[in-house]
Amino acid sequence: MRTAFMSFLAASFLLATCACPSVAQPSYPKELKNSLGMKLVYIPPGKFMMGSPESEPGRETQETPHEVELTKGFYMGAFEVTVGQFEQFVTATKFRTDGERDGKGAYGIDAVGKILEMHAKYTWKNPGFEQTGQHPVVNVSWSDAKAFCKWLCEKEKKTYRMATEAEWEYACRAGTKTAYVHGDDPEGLATFGNGADATARAKYPGWSIGIKAKDGFVFTAPVGQFKANAFGLYDMHGNVWEWCEDWYVPNSYAKEKQVDPTGPATGKAKVQRGGGWSSDAKRLRSAARVGRDLVAYRGCYQGFRVVLEQAN
Protein backbone atom coordinates (compact mmCIF):
# COMPACT_ATOMS: atom_id res chain seq x y z
CA MET A 1 0.00 0.00 0.00
CA ARG A 2 2.81 2.38 1.00
CA THR A 3 4.69 1.53 -2.22
CA ALA A 4 1.63 2.28 -4.34
CA PHE A 5 1.08 5.60 -2.54
CA MET A 6 4.71 6.63 -3.06
CA SER A 7 4.44 5.74 -6.75
CA PHE A 8 1.32 7.93 -6.96
CA LEU A 9 3.18 10.87 -5.39
CA ALA A 10 6.11 10.45 -7.75
CA ALA A 11 3.81 10.36 -10.78
CA SER A 12 1.94 13.45 -9.55
CA PHE A 13 5.22 15.33 -9.08
CA LEU A 14 6.38 14.38 -12.59
CA LEU A 15 3.09 15.58 -14.10
CA ALA A 16 3.30 18.86 -12.17
CA THR A 17 6.82 19.59 -13.30
CA CYS A 18 6.02 18.81 -16.95
CA ALA A 19 2.66 20.57 -17.11
CA CYS A 20 4.20 23.96 -17.93
CA PRO A 21 7.30 23.36 -20.03
CA SER A 22 9.67 26.35 -20.29
CA VAL A 23 9.47 28.28 -23.53
CA ALA A 24 12.82 28.63 -25.28
CA GLN A 25 13.83 32.25 -25.64
CA PRO A 26 14.81 33.38 -29.16
CA SER A 27 18.51 33.59 -29.78
CA TYR A 28 19.86 36.30 -32.08
CA PRO A 29 23.38 36.69 -33.46
CA LYS A 30 25.34 39.38 -31.63
CA GLU A 31 26.32 40.98 -34.93
CA LEU A 32 24.95 41.19 -38.46
CA LYS A 33 26.26 42.70 -41.67
CA ASN A 34 23.78 43.94 -44.26
CA SER A 35 24.00 44.41 -48.02
CA LEU A 36 25.71 47.80 -47.66
CA GLY A 37 28.36 46.32 -45.42
CA MET A 38 26.86 47.98 -42.35
CA LYS A 39 27.74 46.29 -39.08
CA LEU A 40 24.72 45.99 -36.79
CA VAL A 41 24.87 44.86 -33.16
CA TYR A 42 22.07 43.29 -31.14
CA ILE A 43 20.63 45.39 -28.32
CA PRO A 44 18.68 43.14 -25.91
CA PRO A 45 15.43 44.18 -24.19
CA GLY A 46 15.72 45.67 -20.73
CA LYS A 47 14.93 48.44 -18.27
CA PHE A 48 16.79 51.64 -17.45
CA MET A 49 16.38 55.07 -15.90
CA MET A 50 15.96 57.60 -18.71
CA GLY A 51 16.87 61.24 -18.12
CA SER A 52 19.32 62.60 -15.58
CA PRO A 53 19.50 63.17 -11.82
CA GLU A 54 19.34 66.76 -10.51
CA SER A 55 22.94 66.44 -9.34
CA GLU A 56 24.33 65.91 -12.86
CA PRO A 57 26.39 68.92 -14.07
CA GLY A 58 25.12 70.43 -17.31
CA ARG A 59 21.68 68.84 -17.16
CA GLU A 60 18.46 70.53 -18.22
CA THR A 61 15.24 70.44 -16.22
CA GLN A 62 13.47 68.71 -19.12
CA GLU A 63 15.58 65.58 -18.50
CA THR A 64 13.07 64.29 -15.94
CA PRO A 65 14.29 60.88 -14.70
CA HIS A 66 11.80 58.08 -15.29
CA GLU A 67 11.95 54.31 -15.64
CA VAL A 68 11.65 52.89 -19.15
CA GLU A 69 11.19 49.29 -20.17
CA LEU A 70 11.97 48.14 -23.71
CA THR A 71 10.30 44.80 -24.30
CA LYS A 72 11.82 44.04 -27.70
CA GLY A 73 15.41 43.66 -28.75
CA PHE A 74 16.67 45.35 -31.90
CA TYR A 75 19.77 45.74 -34.02
CA MET A 76 21.51 49.09 -34.18
CA GLY A 77 24.24 50.29 -36.50
CA ALA A 78 27.57 49.96 -34.71
CA PHE A 79 28.57 53.13 -36.55
CA GLU A 80 26.87 56.23 -37.86
CA VAL A 81 25.81 56.07 -41.52
CA THR A 82 28.84 56.97 -43.59
CA VAL A 83 29.32 59.17 -46.63
CA GLY A 84 30.07 56.03 -48.66
CA GLN A 85 26.85 54.30 -47.59
CA PHE A 86 24.75 57.39 -48.26
CA GLU A 87 26.41 57.68 -51.66
CA GLN A 88 25.28 54.14 -52.51
CA PHE A 89 21.72 55.23 -51.78
CA VAL A 90 22.05 58.40 -53.90
CA THR A 91 23.59 56.47 -56.81
CA ALA A 92 20.87 53.81 -56.75
CA THR A 93 17.93 56.22 -56.51
CA LYS A 94 19.19 59.51 -57.98
CA PHE A 95 18.10 61.04 -54.68
CA ARG A 96 18.58 64.73 -54.01
CA THR A 97 18.62 65.94 -50.43
CA ASP A 98 16.32 68.68 -49.16
CA GLY A 99 19.22 71.13 -49.26
CA GLU A 100 19.93 70.30 -52.89
CA ARG A 101 16.27 70.43 -53.94
CA ASP A 102 15.35 73.75 -52.35
CA GLY A 103 18.69 75.38 -53.19
CA LYS A 104 19.24 76.57 -49.63
CA GLY A 105 21.95 74.02 -48.93
CA ALA A 106 23.12 73.46 -45.37
CA TYR A 107 25.34 74.81 -42.61
CA GLY A 108 29.10 74.90 -43.13
CA ILE A 109 32.20 76.22 -41.35
CA ASP A 110 34.56 79.00 -42.42
CA ALA A 111 38.33 79.47 -42.10
CA VAL A 112 38.16 80.93 -38.59
CA GLY A 113 35.89 78.21 -37.21
CA LYS A 114 32.57 80.00 -37.39
CA ILE A 115 29.51 77.92 -38.23
CA LEU A 116 27.97 79.82 -41.13
CA GLU A 117 24.35 80.28 -42.12
CA MET A 118 22.98 77.80 -44.62
CA HIS A 119 24.36 78.21 -48.13
CA ALA A 120 23.80 76.32 -51.37
CA LYS A 121 27.49 75.38 -51.59
CA TYR A 122 27.23 73.32 -48.41
CA THR A 123 25.67 69.87 -48.89
CA TRP A 124 26.36 66.30 -47.80
CA LYS A 125 29.06 66.29 -50.50
CA ASN A 126 30.74 69.43 -49.17
CA PRO A 127 30.27 70.39 -45.49
CA GLY A 128 33.16 72.87 -45.56
CA PHE A 129 35.80 70.37 -44.47
CA GLU A 130 37.31 67.25 -45.99
CA GLN A 131 35.54 63.91 -45.63
CA THR A 132 36.11 60.41 -47.03
CA GLY A 133 33.66 57.58 -47.54
CA GLN A 134 34.40 56.40 -43.99
CA HIS A 135 33.31 59.62 -42.30
CA PRO A 136 29.74 60.04 -41.04
CA VAL A 137 27.46 61.72 -43.56
CA VAL A 138 26.36 65.20 -42.45
CA ASN A 139 24.11 68.00 -43.72
CA VAL A 140 21.18 65.62 -44.08
CA SER A 141 17.71 66.47 -42.81
CA TRP A 142 15.50 64.07 -40.87
CA SER A 143 13.46 63.50 -44.02
CA ASP A 144 16.65 62.71 -45.97
CA ALA A 145 17.58 60.14 -43.32
CA LYS A 146 14.06 58.73 -43.45
CA ALA A 147 14.31 58.35 -47.24
CA PHE A 148 17.56 56.40 -46.79
CA CYS A 149 15.84 54.05 -44.31
CA LYS A 150 12.88 53.57 -46.66
CA TRP A 151 15.23 52.62 -49.50
CA LEU A 152 17.06 50.16 -47.26
CA CYS A 153 13.72 48.61 -46.23
CA GLU A 154 12.76 48.06 -49.87
CA LYS A 155 16.22 46.83 -50.81
CA GLU A 156 16.43 44.18 -48.07
CA LYS A 157 12.72 43.52 -47.35
CA LYS A 158 13.34 44.30 -43.69
CA THR A 159 12.28 47.12 -41.39
CA TYR A 160 14.91 49.81 -40.99
CA ARG A 161 14.38 53.13 -39.24
CA MET A 162 16.07 55.48 -36.83
CA ALA A 163 16.03 54.71 -33.12
CA THR A 164 13.31 56.01 -30.85
CA GLU A 165 14.68 58.43 -28.29
CA ALA A 166 14.30 55.82 -25.55
CA GLU A 167 16.07 53.17 -27.62
CA TRP A 168 18.86 55.61 -28.37
CA GLU A 169 19.53 56.50 -24.73
CA TYR A 170 19.25 52.87 -23.60
CA ALA A 171 21.75 51.84 -26.29
CA CYS A 172 24.06 54.75 -25.48
CA ARG A 173 24.11 54.03 -21.75
CA ALA A 174 24.70 50.30 -22.22
CA GLY A 175 23.94 49.68 -18.55
CA THR A 176 25.63 52.80 -17.16
CA LYS A 177 23.97 55.44 -14.97
CA THR A 178 26.60 58.14 -15.22
CA ALA A 179 26.68 61.30 -17.36
CA TYR A 180 28.82 59.53 -19.97
CA VAL A 181 29.40 55.87 -20.66
CA HIS A 182 32.86 56.11 -19.09
CA GLY A 183 31.74 57.97 -15.95
CA ASP A 184 31.01 61.55 -14.90
CA ASP A 185 34.30 63.22 -15.83
CA PRO A 186 33.94 64.91 -19.24
CA GLU A 187 37.70 64.64 -19.82
CA GLY A 188 37.19 60.92 -20.47
CA LEU A 189 35.43 61.87 -23.70
CA ALA A 190 38.83 62.09 -25.37
CA THR A 191 38.81 58.29 -25.61
CA PHE A 192 35.08 57.74 -26.15
CA GLY A 193 33.92 60.54 -28.41
CA ASN A 194 34.73 63.39 -30.75
CA GLY A 195 33.57 66.74 -29.39
CA ALA A 196 34.92 70.23 -28.89
CA ASP A 197 38.41 69.93 -27.39
CA ALA A 198 41.96 71.26 -27.30
CA THR A 199 42.59 69.94 -30.81
CA ALA A 200 39.90 72.22 -32.20
CA ARG A 201 41.00 75.20 -30.09
CA ALA A 202 44.55 74.85 -31.43
CA LYS A 203 43.15 75.41 -34.93
CA TYR A 204 40.49 77.90 -33.90
CA PRO A 205 41.75 80.01 -30.96
CA GLY A 206 38.43 81.80 -30.89
CA TRP A 207 36.72 78.68 -29.56
CA SER A 208 36.23 78.68 -25.80
CA ILE A 209 34.22 75.49 -25.29
CA GLY A 210 35.22 71.88 -24.92
CA ILE A 211 37.33 69.59 -22.79
CA LYS A 212 40.98 70.29 -21.88
CA ALA A 213 42.19 67.03 -23.43
CA LYS A 214 42.82 66.39 -27.12
CA ASP A 215 40.74 63.84 -29.02
CA GLY A 216 42.81 64.28 -32.20
CA PHE A 217 40.08 65.56 -34.52
CA VAL A 218 38.90 69.06 -35.38
CA PHE A 219 35.94 68.03 -37.52
CA THR A 220 34.29 64.63 -38.00
CA ALA A 221 36.39 61.52 -37.44
CA PRO A 222 36.12 58.38 -39.55
CA VAL A 223 33.61 56.17 -37.77
CA GLY A 224 34.90 53.80 -35.10
CA GLN A 225 38.03 55.74 -34.07
CA PHE A 226 37.09 55.84 -30.39
CA LYS A 227 36.27 53.18 -27.81
CA ALA A 228 32.99 51.31 -28.12
CA ASN A 229 30.49 51.01 -25.27
CA ALA A 230 29.49 47.69 -23.68
CA PHE A 231 26.98 47.02 -26.48
CA GLY A 232 29.67 47.45 -29.16
CA LEU A 233 28.40 50.85 -30.37
CA TYR A 234 30.85 53.54 -31.45
CA ASP A 235 30.56 57.33 -31.46
CA MET A 236 27.45 57.52 -29.31
CA HIS A 237 29.11 60.53 -27.68
CA GLY A 238 30.02 63.13 -30.29
CA ASN A 239 31.18 62.97 -33.89
CA VAL A 240 27.70 63.90 -35.17
CA TRP A 241 24.31 64.56 -33.64
CA GLU A 242 21.97 61.68 -34.53
CA TRP A 243 18.37 62.01 -35.64
CA CYS A 244 15.76 59.94 -33.77
CA GLU A 245 12.26 58.92 -34.80
CA ASP A 246 10.46 60.88 -32.07
CA TRP A 247 8.87 64.29 -32.20
CA TYR A 248 10.65 66.72 -29.91
CA VAL A 249 8.55 68.57 -27.36
CA PRO A 250 10.44 70.25 -24.49
CA ASN A 251 9.55 69.02 -21.00
CA SER A 252 7.43 66.19 -22.40
CA TYR A 253 8.86 63.36 -20.28
CA ALA A 254 6.39 61.59 -18.01
CA LYS A 255 7.43 60.93 -14.40
CA GLU A 256 5.86 57.47 -14.28
CA LYS A 257 7.27 54.30 -15.84
CA GLN A 258 7.01 54.03 -19.62
CA VAL A 259 6.93 50.83 -21.70
CA ASP A 260 8.26 51.03 -25.26
CA PRO A 261 7.69 54.81 -25.51
CA THR A 262 7.68 56.48 -28.92
CA GLY A 263 7.46 60.10 -27.79
CA PRO A 264 4.76 62.75 -28.36
CA ALA A 265 2.12 62.14 -31.02
CA THR A 266 2.85 65.41 -32.82
CA GLY A 267 5.39 68.19 -32.84
CA LYS A 268 7.30 70.73 -34.90
CA ALA A 269 10.79 69.24 -34.57
CA LYS A 270 12.51 65.88 -34.33
CA VAL A 271 14.83 64.72 -31.57
CA GLN A 272 18.60 64.77 -31.99
CA ARG A 273 20.92 62.95 -29.58
CA GLY A 274 24.60 62.46 -28.82
CA GLY A 275 26.22 65.77 -29.67
CA GLY A 276 28.69 66.44 -32.45
CA TRP A 277 32.30 67.36 -33.18
CA SER A 278 31.63 71.03 -32.33
CA SER A 279 29.63 70.36 -29.15
CA ASP A 280 30.55 71.26 -25.58
CA ALA A 281 30.79 68.37 -23.11
CA LYS A 282 27.35 68.98 -21.59
CA ARG A 283 25.78 68.33 -24.98
CA LEU A 284 27.56 64.98 -25.24
CA ARG A 285 25.94 63.54 -22.10
CA SER A 286 23.86 60.37 -22.46
CA ALA A 287 20.71 62.26 -21.44
CA ALA A 288 21.23 65.45 -23.50
CA ARG A 289 18.56 66.17 -26.10
CA VAL A 290 17.67 68.87 -28.62
CA GLY A 291 15.02 69.28 -31.29
CA ARG A 292 15.45 70.46 -34.88
CA ASP A 293 13.13 71.04 -37.83
CA LEU A 294 12.79 67.76 -39.71
CA VAL A 295 13.18 69.31 -43.19
CA ALA A 296 14.75 72.76 -42.86
CA TYR A 297 17.59 71.87 -40.50
CA ARG A 298 20.78 70.46 -42.03
CA GLY A 299 23.86 70.75 -39.87
CA CYS A 300 27.50 70.03 -40.72
CA TYR A 301 27.71 68.38 -37.27
CA GLN A 302 24.62 66.19 -37.58
CA GLY A 303 23.88 62.80 -39.18
CA PHE A 304 22.16 59.56 -38.20
CA ARG A 305 22.45 55.81 -37.61
CA VAL A 306 19.94 53.06 -38.33
CA VAL A 307 17.99 50.49 -36.37
CA LEU A 308 16.88 47.14 -37.78
CA GLU A 309 13.71 45.92 -36.10
CA GLN A 310 13.82 42.36 -34.80
CA ALA A 311 10.67 40.65 -33.50
CA ASN A 312 10.91 39.28 -29.97
N, C-alpha and C positions, 0 to 999 in steps of 0.2 A: 504494500500500500504506500509506504514511504517512498519507495523507488519510483512508483508511478507518479506521485505528487511532485517529486523533484524533477522528473522528466517534463511534467506539465509546466512547471515554473521556467525551466530552461527554454522550452519551446515558446512560451509567452514572451520571454526576454528577447529571443531571437527575432520574433515577429515585430516587437516594439522597436528594436534597433534598425530594422530594415524597412519599416513602414514609410519613413521619410528620407529616402536616399539623398545625399548631398548633391547639389547641382554643380557641375564643373564650371568654373569661371572661365570666360574666354581668355585666350592667351594671344597677345599681339606682339609682333616683332618690335624690338626696341628702336630700330631704325628702318626707314624705307628710303628709296631713291626713285624719283618719278621720271617721266619722259624728258624733262628739261635738265635732268641731272641734279635736281634739288634734293638735298638731304633733309628728311623729316624725322623728328624724334617723337616717340610716344610720351604723352603726358597723361598719367593715370588719373582717375577720379579722386576726389578728396575734399577736405574742408580746410578753410583758412580764415584768418581775420583780415578783411579788406579795409583799406584806409590806413590811417596813422594815429598813434597815440598823441595826446596833447603835449607830451614832453619832447617830441621829435623836432629838432631844429629845422627850420625852413618849411615846416608844414603849413597848409592852408586849412581854414576852418571847415571847408567843404569836404575834407577827407575824413568824414565821420566813420569811426571804426565800427564794423558790423561783421558778423559771421556769414560766410558764404559757403554753400555746399555745391560742388559740381558733381553731378551723378554720372556723367559720361566722360570716358577718356577721349582723347583726340590726338592727332598728329599736328605738330607745329614745325614750320621751317626752322632748321637749326640756325640759319642765317637770314638776314634781310634779303629781299629780292634784289638781284644784282642788275647792273646795266646790261650785261650780256643776256640775261634771262628775259628782261623786258624787251630787248632788241629782237629776240626770237618771236615774241608776241607781235611786235610791230611789223616785222617782215612777213609773218604769216597772214596778217589781217589787214595790212595797210592802215593801221590805226594811227590817228592823229590825236594827241593829247588836247585837253581843254585849252591849254596855253597856246598851242599851235593853231587850233581852230579859231579861237576868238582874236588872235593876234596880239593879245596882251602879254603873252609870255609868262615869266615867273620871276621870283626874286633871285638876285645874284649878289656877288660881293666884289668890291672895287679894290684898287691897289693899296689902300690904307686900312683895309679891313672893315669897311662900313657895308652893312647889308643894305643894298639899294632897293628902291621901289621896283615893282614888276616892270619888266621891259621885254619886248619881243625877242631880243637876242638871247635871252636866257630861257632855256628849255631843258628837258631831261638829257639832251645831247650836249648842252653847254651850260653848266651851272655857274661859270665864272672861275672855275679851277679845274685842273686836270683830273680825269677819271679814266679807269680802264674797265674792261668787262667784269672785273671781280669786285668793283666798288658797288656800294648800294645805290640803286637808282634814286634820284631826287627830282624835285620840281614836278611831281605828279600829284594831281588832285585825288580826293577820295573816289570820285567817279572814274578816274583813270585806273586806279587800283582795282576798283570793282569790275571794270571791263576786263582787266587781266585775269581776274579770278573766274569770270564767266567763260572766257576763252579756254582756260585750263580745265574747267568743268566739262565743257563740250569735247575737248581734245581727249580727255582720259575717262569720260563717263563716270566721274566721281564728283563729290561735293567739296569744292574749295571755296574758301571765303577768308575774310580777315577775322582775327580773334574778337570775341566780345571783350569788353573792358575787364570783366571779372576773370575770364580765361587768361587774359594778358597778364594781369597782376599775379594771379596764382602761378602761372608759368615763370614769370620773372622772379618771384620770391623763392620758388623751388624749396619750400619748407622753412625759409628764414622768416624772422619777425623784425629784423632790423631795418634801418633806413635804406641800406644797400645790401646786396647779396653777400658781400664780404664783411659787413658789420656796420657800425655807425660813423666811422671816420671817413669823411669824403676823400681823404688823400689816397685811400685804397683804390679809388677809381682808376688810377694810373695803370693798374694791371687788369681791371675788369671792364673798362669802357673808355670811349673816346669823347671827351667833353672839352670845355674851355680849360686851358692849363698854361703852364709856363712855356710850352712849345709855341703856342699861338701868340702869347704875349711877346716872345722874342722876335717874332715877325711883325706883330702889330702892337707897338708900345702903347698905343692909345687904349688898348683893352685893359680893363681893371678887374674883370671877373675871372673865376676859375680857381682850380686847386693850385697849390704851390709846386707840386710835382710835375714832371714831364711825362706825357703819354706817347710822345714821339710823332704825333700827327697834328697838323694845323687844320686841315679840312677832313673830309671823309677818309676812313681807312679801308683798305680791302677787307671784306668780311672775314671774320674769324681770326683776327690778329690778337685778340685779348683772351683772357681765360673764360671758359664756359662755366655756367652755373651747374648745379647738381643734376638738372634735367638734360644737360648737354646742349643748352642754348647759348649762343654767342651774341654779344652786342645788345643785350637787353637794356643795359645802361649806356646811353650815348650812341655815337655814330650818326644815326638819324632818328628823328621822331617817327613813330609808327602809327599809322591810321588803325583805328578799331571800327567794328561794325556799329557800335552804339551811337545814338544821338547824345550830344553833350548838353546837359542842363546843369548850371552851377547849383551846388547845394541840394542835389537830387537824391543823395544816398539815404536809404531807409536805415533806421537804427536797429530794427529787428532782423533776425536771420533771413537770408535770401537763398533760394534754391534755383540754380541755373538761371540767374538774372540776365536779362538782355537789355537793360537800361530803359530810359523813358520811351514812351510810344511815339512821340514827335519831338521836333526840335529844329533849330536853325543852324546847328553846327555838328560836326562829328568829333568824337574823342580822338586825341592823340596822346601817346604814352612814350615814356622812355628817355626823352631828351635827345639832343643832337650834338654834333661836334662843336657848336658855338654856344652851348648851354652852360649856365652856372650849375654848380653841384646840386643845389636844392631842386633843380628841375630834373635831375637824373635819379632822384629817389624812386623807389619801387612804387610808392603811392602817388607820385606827382601826376597831375592830369591837366590838360588844356583842351579847348575846343576851337575848331577852325571850320570855316565855310567849306562845304563838301565839294564845291565846284570852283569857286573863285580863288581859293587859297592854294598856292603852289610854292613851297619853300625849298631853298637850296640846302636845307638841313633836315628835310623830312621825306620819308619814304614809307615802306610797309613790308610786312612779311605775311605769309599765308598759313592758314589752318586747313587741314584735311579732316573732314568729319569722319568719325569711325563709330558705328553703332555699338552700344554696350551689349 
